[in-house]
Amino acid sequence: MRMFMERTFAERLQDAMRQRGFKQVDLVREADKYGVKLGKSHMSQYVSGKTVPRAEILRFLANCLQVDCPINRFHPSANINNSIL
């Protein structure tokens, strides 16, 4: 049964976006502002579950959505508390 399985990255990403009121285009625009290479097609693939982002993009998304990601746990400078991504 699905309820016993761990949620996918795409599901967690969608939830975090919904909680923060972000649309895919909002994250693409934020990335552009900070010089992070993130295209609309990439975001679509992440949200649909076709692919998962590389570490740099994962950190960026976690910071934008104010959630924790496993990669951040290994960096002492990480100051994000919610564990969603």
MIVONU-483322 format. One record per atom (N, C-alpha, C): residue number from 1; residue in one letter; atom name; x, y, z. Coordinates in pm, whole numbers, plus 50000, padded with zeros to 5 digits. Layout:
<atoms>
<atom resi="NUM" resn="A" name="CA" east="X" north="Y" up="Z"/>
...
</atoms>
This chain:
<atoms>
<atom resi="1" resn="M" name="N" east="50083" north="49881" up="50000"/>
<atom resi="1" resn="M" name="CA" east="50000" north="50000" up="50000"/>
<atom resi="1" resn="M" name="C" east="50087" north="50125" up="50000"/>
<atom resi="2" resn="R" name="N" east="50045" north="50226" up="49930"/>
<atom resi="2" resn="R" name="CA" east="50123" north="50349" up="49914"/>
<atom resi="2" resn="R" name="C" east="50149" north="50420" up="50046"/>
<atom resi="3" resn="M" name="N" east="50056" north="50417" up="50139"/>
<atom resi="3" resn="M" name="CA" east="50073" north="50491" up="50264"/>
<atom resi="3" resn="M" name="C" east="50189" north="50439" up="50349"/>
<atom resi="4" resn="F" name="N" east="50234" north="50318" up="50323"/>
<atom resi="4" resn="F" name="CA" east="50345" north="50263" up="50398"/>
<atom resi="4" resn="F" name="C" east="50480" north="50291" up="50332"/>
<atom resi="5" resn="M" name="N" east="50475" north="50341" up="50209"/>
<atom resi="5" resn="M" name="CA" east="50598" north="50369" up="50137"/>
<atom resi="5" resn="M" name="C" east="50644" north="50512" up="50165"/>
<atom resi="6" resn="E" name="N" east="50774" north="50533" up="50153"/>
<atom resi="6" resn="E" name="CA" east="50829" north="50666" up="50168"/>
<atom resi="6" resn="E" name="C" east="50783" north="50753" up="50051"/>
<atom resi="7" resn="R" name="N" east="50758" north="50879" up="50079"/>
<atom resi="7" resn="R" name="CA" east="50713" north="50970" up="49974"/>
<atom resi="7" resn="R" name="C" east="50827" north="51004" up="49880"/>
<atom resi="8" resn="T" name="N" east="50794" north="51029" up="49757"/>
<atom resi="8" resn="T" name="CA" east="50896" north="51061" up="49657"/>
<atom resi="8" resn="T" name="C" east="50943" north="51205" up="49672"/>
<atom resi="9" resn="F" name="N" east="51058" north="51234" up="49612"/>
<atom resi="9" resn="F" name="CA" east="51109" north="51370" up="49610"/>
<atom resi="9" resn="F" name="C" east="51006" north="51463" up="49547"/>
<atom resi="10" resn="A" name="N" east="50945" north="51421" up="49436"/>
<atom resi="10" resn="A" name="CA" east="50847" north="51505" up="49367"/>
<atom resi="10" resn="A" name="C" east="50728" north="51540" up="49458"/>
<atom resi="11" resn="E" name="N" east="50681" north="51443" up="49534"/>
<atom resi="11" resn="E" name="CA" east="50570" north="51469" up="49626"/>
<atom resi="11" resn="E" name="C" east="50609" north="51568" up="49735"/>
<atom resi="12" resn="R" name="N" east="50729" north="51550" up="49789"/>
<atom resi="12" resn="R" name="CA" east="50775" north="51642" up="49893"/>
<atom resi="12" resn="R" name="C" east="50797" north="51782" up="49837"/>
<atom resi="13" resn="L" name="N" east="50849" north="51790" up="49715"/>
<atom resi="13" resn="L" name="CA" east="50870" north="51918" up="49650"/>
<atom resi="13" resn="L" name="C" east="50736" north="51988" up="49627"/>
<atom resi="14" resn="Q" name="N" east="50639" north="51916" up="49576"/>
<atom resi="14" resn="Q" name="CA" east="50507" north="51974" up="49552"/>
<atom resi="14" resn="Q" name="C" east="50446" north="52026" up="49681"/>
<atom resi="15" resn="D" name="N" east="50457" north="51950" up="49788"/>
<atom resi="15" resn="D" name="CA" east="50403" north="51994" up="49917"/>
<atom resi="15" resn="D" name="C" east="50472" north="52120" up="49967"/>
<atom resi="16" resn="A" name="N" east="50604" north="52123" up="49957"/>
<atom resi="16" resn="A" name="CA" east="50679" north="52241" up="50002"/>
<atom resi="16" resn="A" name="C" east="50642" north="52363" up="49920"/>
<atom resi="17" resn="M" name="N" east="50628" north="52345" up="49789"/>
<atom resi="17" resn="M" name="CA" east="50588" north="52457" up="49702"/>
<atom resi="17" resn="M" name="C" east="50449" north="52507" up="49740"/>
<atom resi="18" resn="R" name="N" east="50359" north="52416" up="49763"/>
<atom resi="18" resn="R" name="CA" east="50221" north="52452" up="49800"/>
<atom resi="18" resn="R" name="C" east="50220" north="52527" up="49933"/>
<atom resi="19" resn="Q" name="N" east="50295" north="52478" up="50031"/>
<atom resi="19" resn="Q" name="CA" east="50299" north="52542" up="50163"/>
<atom resi="19" resn="Q" name="C" east="50355" north="52683" up="50158"/>
<atom resi="20" resn="R" name="N" east="50449" north="52706" up="50070"/>
<atom resi="20" resn="R" name="CA" east="50512" north="52839" up="50058"/>
<atom resi="20" resn="R" name="C" east="50447" north="52926" up="49951"/>
<atom resi="21" resn="G" name="N" east="50351" north="52871" up="49878"/>
<atom resi="21" resn="G" name="CA" east="50283" north="52948" up="49774"/>
<atom resi="21" resn="G" name="C" east="50368" north="52973" up="49650"/>
<atom resi="22" resn="F" name="N" east="50460" north="52881" up="49622"/>
<atom resi="22" resn="F" name="CA" east="50547" north="52894" up="49505"/>
<atom resi="22" resn="F" name="C" east="50493" north="52813" up="49389"/>
<atom resi="23" resn="K" name="N" east="50505" north="52870" up="49270"/>
<atom resi="23" resn="K" name="CA" east="50479" north="52797" up="49146"/>
<atom resi="23" resn="K" name="C" east="50616" north="52767" up="49085"/>
<atom resi="24" resn="Q" name="N" east="50618" north="52678" up="48989"/>
<atom resi="24" resn="Q" name="CA" east="50745" north="52643" up="48925"/>
<atom resi="24" resn="Q" name="C" east="50816" north="52766" up="48872"/>
<atom resi="25" resn="V" name="N" east="50742" north="52853" up="48806"/>
<atom resi="25" resn="V" name="CA" east="50802" north="52973" up="48746"/>
<atom resi="25" resn="V" name="C" east="50863" north="53064" up="48853"/>
<atom resi="26" resn="D" name="N" east="50806" north="53066" up="48972"/>
<atom resi="26" resn="D" name="CA" east="50861" north="53148" up="49081"/>
<atom resi="26" resn="D" name="C" east="51001" north="53100" up="49118"/>
<atom resi="27" resn="L" name="N" east="51019" north="52969" up="49123"/>
<atom resi="27" resn="L" name="CA" east="51150" north="52914" up="49157"/>
<atom resi="27" resn="L" name="C" east="51250" north="52937" up="49045"/>
<atom resi="28" resn="V" name="N" east="51204" north="52929" up="48921"/>
<atom resi="28" resn="V" name="CA" east="51292" north="52956" up="48807"/>
<atom resi="28" resn="V" name="C" east="51338" north="53102" up="48811"/>
<atom resi="29" resn="R" name="N" east="51248" north="53193" up="48842"/>
<atom resi="29" resn="R" name="CA" east="51283" north="53336" up="48849"/>
<atom resi="29" resn="R" name="C" east="51380" north="53363" up="48964"/>
<atom resi="30" resn="E" name="N" east="51356" north="53300" up="49078"/>
<atom resi="30" resn="E" name="CA" east="51448" north="53315" up="49192"/>
<atom resi="30" resn="E" name="C" east="51587" north="53266" up="49154"/>
<atom resi="31" resn="A" name="N" east="51593" north="53154" up="49087"/>
<atom resi="31" resn="A" name="CA" east="51722" north="53099" up="49045"/>
<atom resi="31" resn="A" name="C" east="51794" north="53198" up="48953"/>
<atom resi="32" resn="D" name="N" east="51722" north="53256" up="48862"/>
<atom resi="32" resn="D" name="CA" east="51781" north="53352" up="48770"/>
<atom resi="32" resn="D" name="C" east="51839" north="53472" up="48845"/>
<atom resi="33" resn="K" name="N" east="51766" north="53518" up="48946"/>
<atom resi="33" resn="K" name="CA" east="51813" north="53632" up="49026"/>
<atom resi="33" resn="K" name="C" east="51947" north="53604" up="49093"/>
<atom resi="34" resn="Y" name="N" east="51970" north="53478" up="49131"/>
<atom resi="34" resn="Y" name="CA" east="52091" north="53441" up="49203"/>
<atom resi="34" resn="Y" name="C" east="52195" north="53373" up="49114"/>
<atom resi="35" resn="G" name="N" east="52170" north="53372" up="48985"/>
<atom resi="35" resn="G" name="CA" east="52266" north="53312" up="48893"/>
<atom resi="35" resn="G" name="C" east="52271" north="53160" up="48898"/>
<atom resi="36" resn="V" name="N" east="52165" north="53099" up="48946"/>
<atom resi="36" resn="V" name="CA" east="52157" north="52953" up="48951"/>
<atom resi="36" resn="V" name="C" east="52091" north="52906" up="48821"/>
<atom resi="37" resn="K" name="N" east="52153" north="52810" up="48757"/>
<atom resi="37" resn="K" name="CA" east="52102" north="52760" up="48630"/>
<atom resi="37" resn="K" name="C" east="51989" north="52661" up="48653"/>
<atom resi="38" resn="L" name="N" east="51866" north="52708" up="48635"/>
<atom resi="38" resn="L" name="CA" east="51747" north="52626" up="48657"/>
<atom resi="38" resn="L" name="C" east="51642" north="52666" up="48554"/>
<atom resi="39" resn="G" name="N" east="51616" north="52580" up="48459"/>
<atom resi="39" resn="G" name="CA" east="51520" north="52610" up="48354"/>
<atom resi="39" resn="G" name="C" east="51381" north="52558" up="48386"/>
<atom resi="40" resn="K" name="N" east="51285" north="52607" up="48308"/>
<atom resi="40" resn="K" name="CA" east="51146" north="52563" up="48326"/>
<atom resi="40" resn="K" name="C" east="51131" north="52413" up="48304"/>
<atom resi="41" resn="S" name="N" east="51203" north="52361" up="48206"/>
<atom resi="41" resn="S" name="CA" east="51191" north="52217" up="48178"/>
<atom resi="41" resn="S" name="C" east="51249" north="52134" up="48293"/>
<atom resi="42" resn="H" name="N" east="51358" north="52184" up="48354"/>
<atom resi="42" resn="H" name="CA" east="51414" north="52114" up="48469"/>
<atom resi="42" resn="H" name="C" east="51313" north="52109" up="48583"/>
<atom resi="43" resn="M" name="N" east="51254" north="52225" up="48614"/>
<atom resi="43" resn="M" name="CA" east="51155" north="52230" up="48724"/>
<atom resi="43" resn="M" name="C" east="51040" north="52136" up="48697"/>
<atom resi="44" resn="S" name="N" east="50994" north="52134" up="48573"/>
<atom resi="44" resn="S" name="CA" east="50884" north="52046" up="48536"/>
<atom resi="44" resn="S" name="C" east="50920" north="51900" up="48560"/>
<atom resi="45" resn="Q" name="N" east="51043" north="51864" up="48527"/>
<atom resi="45" resn="Q" name="CA" east="51087" north="51726" up="48547"/>
<atom resi="45" resn="Q" name="C" east="51098" north="51692" up="48695"/>
<atom resi="46" resn="Y" name="N" east="51143" north="51786" up="48776"/>
<atom resi="46" resn="Y" name="CA" east="51152" north="51762" up="48921"/>
<atom resi="46" resn="Y" name="C" east="51014" north="51743" up="48982"/>
<atom resi="47" resn="V" name="N" east="50921" north="51831" up="48944"/>
<atom resi="47" resn="V" name="CA" east="50785" north="51827" up="49000"/>
<atom resi="47" resn="V" name="C" east="50710" north="51702" up="48954"/>
<atom resi="48" resn="S" name="N" east="50735" north="51660" up="48831"/>
<atom resi="48" resn="S" name="CA" east="50666" north="51541" up="48778"/>
<atom resi="48" resn="S" name="C" east="50730" north="51411" up="48825"/>
<atom resi="49" resn="G" name="N" east="50850" north="51419" up="48881"/>
<atom resi="49" resn="G" name="CA" east="50917" north="51298" up="48929"/>
<atom resi="49" resn="G" name="C" east="51001" north="51228" up="48824"/>
<atom resi="50" resn="K" name="N" east="51018" north="51290" up="48708"/>
<atom resi="50" resn="K" name="CA" east="51099" north="51227" up="48603"/>
<atom resi="50" resn="K" name="C" east="51248" north="51226" up="48638"/>
<atom resi="51" resn="T" name="N" east="51294" north="51333" up="48705"/>
<atom resi="51" resn="T" name="CA" east="51433" north="51340" up="48748"/>
<atom resi="51" resn="T" name="C" east="51440" north="51405" up="48885"/>
<atom resi="52" resn="V" name="N" east="51556" north="51396" up="48947"/>
<atom resi="52" resn="V" name="CA" east="51581" north="51467" up="49073"/>
<atom resi="52" resn="V" name="C" east="51698" north="51561" up="49050"/>
<atom resi="53" resn="P" name="N" east="51700" north="51672" up="49120"/>
<atom resi="53" resn="P" name="CA" east="51806" north="51772" up="49097"/>
<atom resi="53" resn="P" name="C" east="51941" north="51729" up="49152"/>
<atom resi="54" resn="R" name="N" east="52045" north="51786" up="49092"/>
<atom resi="54" resn="R" name="CA" east="52180" north="51766" up="49144"/>
<atom resi="54" resn="R" name="C" east="52193" north="51843" up="49275"/>
<atom resi="55" resn="A" name="N" east="52300" north="51820" up="49347"/>
<atom resi="55" resn="A" name="CA" east="52317" north="51874" up="49482"/>
<atom resi="55" resn="A" name="C" east="52302" north="52026" up="49488"/>
<atom resi="56" resn="E" name="N" east="52363" north="52098" up="49395"/>
<atom resi="56" resn="E" name="CA" east="52357" north="52244" up="49396"/>
<atom resi="56" resn="E" name="C" east="52213" north="52294" up="49386"/>
<atom resi="57" resn="I" name="N" east="52136" north="52234" up="49297"/>
<atom resi="57" resn="I" name="CA" east="51996" north="52274" up="49277"/>
<atom resi="57" resn="I" name="C" east="51912" north="52233" up="49396"/>
<atom resi="58" resn="L" name="N" east="51939" north="52116" up="49451"/>
<atom resi="58" resn="L" name="CA" east="51867" north="52070" up="49570"/>
<atom resi="58" resn="L" name="C" east="51884" north="52168" up="49685"/>
<atom resi="59" resn="R" name="N" east="52007" north="52213" up="49706"/>
<atom resi="59" resn="R" name="CA" east="52032" north="52313" up="49812"/>
<atom resi="59" resn="R" name="C" east="51957" north="52442" up="49784"/>
<atom resi="60" resn="F" name="N" east="51959" north="52487" up="49659"/>
<atom resi="60" resn="F" name="CA" east="51891" north="52610" up="49621"/>
<atom resi="60" resn="F" name="C" east="51740" north="52598" up="49649"/>
<atom resi="61" resn="L" name="N" east="51680" north="52488" up="49605"/>
<atom resi="61" resn="L" name="CA" east="51536" north="52468" up="49626"/>
<atom resi="61" resn="L" name="C" east="51503" north="52464" up="49775"/>
<atom resi="62" resn="A" name="N" east="51584" north="52394" up="49852"/>
<atom resi="62" resn="A" name="CA" east="51562" north="52385" up="49996"/>
<atom resi="62" resn="A" name="C" east="51567" north="52523" up="50060"/>
<atom resi="63" resn="N" name="N" east="51665" north="52603" up="50019"/>
<atom resi="63" resn="N" name="CA" east="51676" north="52738" up="50075"/>
<atom resi="63" resn="N" name="C" east="51557" north="52824" up="50037"/>
<atom resi="64" resn="C" name="N" east="51517" north="52820" up="49911"/>
<atom resi="64" resn="C" name="CA" east="51402" north="52899" up="49866"/>
<atom resi="64" resn="C" name="C" east="51274" north="52859" up="49938"/>
<atom resi="65" resn="L" name="N" east="51257" north="52729" up="49955"/>
<atom resi="65" resn="L" name="CA" east="51134" north="52678" up="50016"/>
<atom resi="65" resn="L" name="C" east="51143" north="52669" up="50168"/>
<atom resi="66" resn="Q" name="N" east="51256" north="52708" up="50223"/>
<atom resi="66" resn="Q" name="CA" east="51280" north="52709" up="50367"/>
<atom resi="66" resn="Q" name="C" east="51256" north="52573" up="50430"/>
<atom resi="67" resn="V" name="N" east="51318" north="52473" up="50368"/>
<atom resi="67" resn="V" name="CA" east="51310" north="52336" up="50419"/>
<atom resi="67" resn="V" name="C" east="51451" north="52279" up="50425"/>
<atom resi="68" resn="D" name="N" east="51466" north="52169" up="50495"/>
<atom resi="68" resn="D" name="CA" east="51595" north="52102" up="50506"/>
<atom resi="68" resn="D" name="C" east="51608" north="52000" up="50393"/>
<atom resi="69" resn="C" name="N" east="51730" north="51974" up="50357"/>
<atom resi="69" resn="C" name="CA" east="51756" north="51865" up="50264"/>
<atom resi="69" resn="C" name="C" east="51873" north="51785" up="50320"/>
<atom resi="70" resn="P" name="N" east="51882" north="51658" up="50289"/>
<atom resi="70" resn="P" name="CA" east="51987" north="51574" up="50346"/>
<atom resi="70" resn="P" name="C" east="52127" north="51630" up="50326"/>
<atom resi="71" resn="I" name="N" east="52152" north="51694" up="50215"/>
<atom resi="71" resn="I" name="CA" east="52284" north="51749" up="50187"/>
<atom resi="71" resn="I" name="C" east="52319" north="51857" up="50288"/>
<atom resi="72" resn="N" name="N" east="52222" north="51939" up="50326"/>
<atom resi="72" resn="N" name="CA" east="52246" north="52048" up="50421"/>
<atom resi="72" resn="N" name="C" east="52284" north="51998" up="50559"/>
<atom resi="73" resn="R" name="N" east="52246" north="51878" up="50594"/>
<atom resi="73" resn="R" name="CA" east="52277" north="51826" up="50727"/>
<atom resi="73" resn="R" name="C" east="52426" north="51811" up="50750"/>
<atom resi="74" resn="F" name="N" east="52502" north="51805" up="50643"/>
<atom resi="74" resn="F" name="CA" east="52646" north="51786" up="50654"/>
<atom resi="74" resn="F" name="C" east="52723" north="51917" up="50648"/>
<atom resi="75" resn="H" name="N" east="52651" north="52027" up="50639"/>
<atom resi="75" resn="H" name="CA" east="52716" north="52158" up="50634"/>
<atom resi="75" resn="H" name="C" east="52680" north="52236" up="50760"/>
<atom resi="76" resn="P" name="N" east="52780" north="52276" up="50840"/>
<atom resi="76" resn="P" name="CA" east="52754" north="52347" up="50966"/>
<atom resi="76" resn="P" name="C" east="52684" north="52481" up="50946"/>
<atom resi="77" resn="S" name="N" east="52697" north="52540" up="50827"/>
<atom resi="77" resn="S" name="CA" east="52634" north="52670" up="50804"/>
<atom resi="77" resn="S" name="C" east="52485" north="52660" up="50775"/>
<atom resi="78" resn="A" name="N" east="52434" north="52539" up="50760"/>
<atom resi="78" resn="A" name="CA" east="52292" north="52523" up="50728"/>
<atom resi="78" resn="A" name="C" east="52206" north="52570" up="50845"/>
<atom resi="79" resn="N" name="N" east="52106" north="52649" up="50815"/>
<atom resi="79" resn="N" name="CA" east="52019" north="52703" up="50921"/>
<atom resi="79" resn="N" name="C" east="51872" north="52677" up="50889"/>
<atom resi="80" resn="I" name="N" east="51845" north="52565" up="50823"/>
<atom resi="80" resn="I" name="CA" east="51709" north="52532" up="50782"/>
<atom resi="80" resn="I" name="C" east="51658" north="52421" up="50873"/>
<atom resi="81" resn="N" name="N" east="51537" north="52434" up="50923"/>
<atom resi="81" resn="N" name="CA" east="51489" north="52340" up="51024"/>
<atom resi="81" resn="N" name="C" east="51388" north="52237" up="50975"/>
<atom resi="82" resn="N" name="N" east="51303" north="52270" up="50879"/>
<atom resi="82" resn="N" name="CA" east="51200" north="52176" up="50834"/>
<atom resi="82" resn="N" name="C" east="51262" north="52070" up="50745"/>
<atom resi="83" resn="S" name="N" east="51228" north="51945" up="50767"/>
<atom resi="83" resn="S" name="CA" east="51284" north="51838" up="50685"/>
<atom resi="83" resn="S" name="C" east="51179" north="51789" up="50586"/>
<atom resi="84" resn="I" name="N" east="51177" north="51848" up="50469"/>
<atom resi="84" resn="I" name="CA" east="51077" north="51812" up="50370"/>
<atom resi="84" resn="I" name="C" east="51139" north="51755" up="50244"/>
<atom resi="85" resn="L" name="N" east="51242" north="51818" up="50190"/>
<atom resi="85" resn="L" name="CA" east="51297" north="51774" up="50062"/>
<atom resi="85" resn="L" name="C" east="51387" north="51657" up="50080"/>
</atoms>
